[in-house]
């Protein structure tokens, strides 16, 4: 059943051409903040969530991938918008691995730095590893590109990201 849900979500999101992320209005940012808080997706303050969304909008502006919706979805699933999140050697909003990304733990917890590194890594997976499916990209982000190529999968993770992406994309498109 989970795989079927992923396939349906994929049909809705993957086959449209990638468009370049543009300006995000203040109204759209406020809608995203409200959505995050109303759905209890974060324990961070409105101000922190707003700051995170603004930084993601700046870092994804002008990129075909990752988009604002892609990045917010990864942040929601990885850290619930908690910049101090830590789990098994992974730090910050995008749960960057200290060893993989050659990070100091203090810089990895910096909102702007963490988002920039995470967005750059998602783009690297897309460009350098020639991964063109969001399902494969999000899976590779979670398990690593080498493990993903060997067939390792985390369908639960991918489904959560795709669902979150769908919600954020709807808000942004209505924007």
PyMOL commands that set and color helices and strands:
alter all, ss='L'
color gray80, all
select helices_A, chain A and resi 2-13+26-38+46-60+68-79+105-108+111-127+134-143+145-149+155-174
alter helices_A, ss='H'
color red, helices_A
select strands_A, chain A and resi 86-87+90-91+96-97
alter strands_A, ss='S'
color yellow, strands_A
deselect
rebuild
show_as cartoon
